[in-house]
Amino acid sequence: MSSHDGQKALCLDHVTVRYGKATAAEAVSFSVPRGSVYALLGRNGAGKSSLIRCLLGQRKPQEGEVTIFGEDPWSNRARLMARLGVVPEEPDAPPDMTARQIAAFCSRLYPSWDGNGVETRLRRFAVPGDVPFGRLSKGQKGQLALALALGGLPELLVLDDPTLGLDVVARKALFEELVEELAERGTTVLLTSHDLGGVEAMADRVGILKEGRLLVDEPLDDLKARFRRVSFGQSDATVHGSETMKALDPLALKQAAWGTEAVVSGFSEEAFARFAAAPGVSDAEASPLSLEEIFIALCGEEGGRP
Amino acid sequence: MRGFTAVLSRELGLRKAIWAAALVAGLLPFLLAALPGMTYGYAEVRDASALAIAAGSGELLALVLGATVLGRELAERRLSFDLARPIGGLAIWAGRMGAVLILSLGSALVILLPATLAGGGLAALAARATVRSEVPWYLPAPNPLGLVLLYVVTVLFLAALAHVLGTLGRSRSPWLLLDAAIFVTLGVVVFLTGRALYRAEALFGLIDGSLFLVIVALAALLAAGAAQVTHGRTDARAGHRALSATLWSLCAVGALGFAGYARWFTNVSPSDLAGVYAGQASPDGRWVCMEGPARHRRDLPFRFLYNPTTGAFLRLRPRWWRANPAFSGNGSRCVWVEGRDRREIMTADLTAAHPVAERTGIEVAGVDSRLALSPSGRRLAVLSNGTLSVYEPDGGKQLASVHIYGTDTLHKLNFEKYLGSHILFPDEGSVAIVRVHPPESDQATGSVTIQRFDVASRKLAATGRIDGLSGQLLVQLNRTASRFILRERDGAAWTTSLRDGTTGALLTLLGPEGHAREASFLAEGGLVATSVAKTEPSMLWIYGEDGSLRQTVDLERAGVVLVGSEPRPGRLLVAVGPPGKGWFPACSLLEVDTASGSHRAVADGLTPFTWAWWYSDTCTLPTGPAALLALAPDGSLVRVDPATGQQTTLIRGTFKPK
């Protein structure tokens, strides 16, 4: 429990989730410091939502330990939910209730409720207050869910792919709202999303899941610093297997007419300088990668090794 | 609590339309009552239909809402909205089930409202539903509050059942097969247990056990529904597991508890009796058949063959209106009737230290059966539905059969014939039948007919007849059927006479001018008659086998006198009790010397066991160990040593003495 101290908003320690014989997540460990934004990334079926369900106390992991603010969410779900705001992957609510009724219902449950804030956000998102939830568009449902999640003035915001199905405008509005929240209250955020551009602008730390295993768990800046696209010409095929190339830790090599392009995960200026100066290597260049490119390199068909 | 009330008010708010629908349904009784061709009055039809519609719709709503209000969201995994809020799992479940209950019961009330406002006849209809005569005797007397409570519990049960069944059905899990298997297994346990109680005539045990089962089932259904939400949450598989584990473990506890309760209820030994209130002794006095209510078993009577010397016993399963057990003349065998739907004669070998009940394979058709064993016990006479049949109880072979009297379509008449018919197997070859034909009116006279049935020739012969008898007639024979005592009761006066067992001829009147109250045969063939209870000192008259008066005994104290037994030849154990006290009076026990007429006090505060004997075809005093048995006013069965007066309690009774 030493790692789950008061500085951590949430912590997963070797968490395994199974559905029958299928393993959704295996021995996943990571923690999110208070006030930070953690992006948990992965392809569909990587196990993100299963881990979120465990975090929210909606499912008990088969193995491992989950804590939120030092407490077990399975045993203390109701109490912890008063400190959490949740936007689920598929926002849901009683279909016959209007947004206003849902907000009124939620206001009775939280110790402190920012009713004005909810109203303001619903207006800003243009979510009609008197239309039953079942008749709202997918984007409106997501926006309502975000407004409700923020209404309880949460210490931890859990967003499970909140941009799923949202158009560009709605997506932008959602991220703006989050940025504003972070700026005002310093809320801790755990976010899963396929909108890696939006994530890149917000996240402090990134975890990348592949087939239930956590490949990456590190600060976004560190991640981006060690991933580069390296292109070079070579006069000798042995360059690919050379020690100087291995020092850059290449994930993928792509041969082209003009030379070779490699995505490396162990980039450093020194290692690159040694590689560029190695015999048989010419015109070596290194360019930074976006989070999306790193994600594709790691989780694409050919990727996998961090 | 905040979560519960929030969920409850939300669910109620979402179903506001139900109230409007209920109000519309409340107008239907007015339309029904106005339909042409109604046999009953307008108000009666309106109120009755309002009650029916209200009760039915409340239960229907409980089923529909119970199956959907939570189950659908669980099945469609839409519960995450509530689970992502600070609402406890129990509050999520209880809020919804509470809404189902309020909507079901509330809608029923709304449906009743218009009819109540219009006429107010509902109170009368409700009162009609609480009439005692319309409720089976074995159920508690109904009252309006009880009926309302019963309805509330029914609605809750239906809602919980629908919720659990709906959720299980939607899960479509292969584990449903296991659920079904457990359900069938527990159902079989409950059925077998219920059948065992039914067969043991333990009606109140069955009612109490069923009530326990319903309570456990309701608790199991509610707990299972709650467990599914609190432990399963969004995990359908875990939810099903939690539901099944809770449901079946509680149901198993209920079923096994019911089985254990039934076993405890019926597995009674003589020491469990709260007292002995009826019985009979074998001719040799080694065994007695006794009956009494068992402690903590809702006064359910149990009957035992009991050896007062060794304490060995065999529990019988008779019904009270069936034949009393019959002993063979030598006391080696006892027969009785068992079974409810299929009535079979059972037998026990009383020479064994611990007799066991054995089936004879002989079935009796009617409820009015009389049994008589031959002196050796190797032959059995059965009078049932007017037919006398003779069997070998070992193997159940029928030896002969003869029609004695016609079976009446009216059971009452048949039963009277049964009561007035006495059969005795005085030897191995013939059966004596003495039948009483009471006067059919105050002006008419009654008669007694005497017949003999020869087993070998299968011939029934009339041997004697007594006509011109009046009043209530009672007949009791000696063990050889050579004599019988005839008692005629005309108003308060008894006329008691000794009659020849073959012809019915008068041998002597017993007591002064025949006014003896009761008479019993002695072991060596004589008989003893008692005086009518008066304030004067009680008397005994001892007669020889030929009917001649041998001795007159003045007991020197007033009261009811009862000759209890003949503990040894020439000695009688006689009780004299306070006049007017009927049930287990605290008597003074005296030992009377029949030769000299002297007597001495043995013990006080007891009643001879014969006081509680079933009315029997014979009235020979008990001898042997049974002759020493007496009953205390609290129902205790006590053995008395006539020499010392020492008392040993064999069965401790707890009756409240009157």
Interface residues (C-beta under 8 A of the other chain):
Chain A: Y19 G20 R53 L56 G57 Q58 R59 K60 R77 A78 R79 L80 M81 A82 L84 V86 P88 D92 A93 P94 D96 M97 Q101 F105 C106 R108 L109 Y110
Chain B: R2 G3 T5 A6 R10 G13 L14 R78 S80 F81 L83 A84 R85 P86 I87 G88 G89 A91 R233 T234 D235 R237 A238
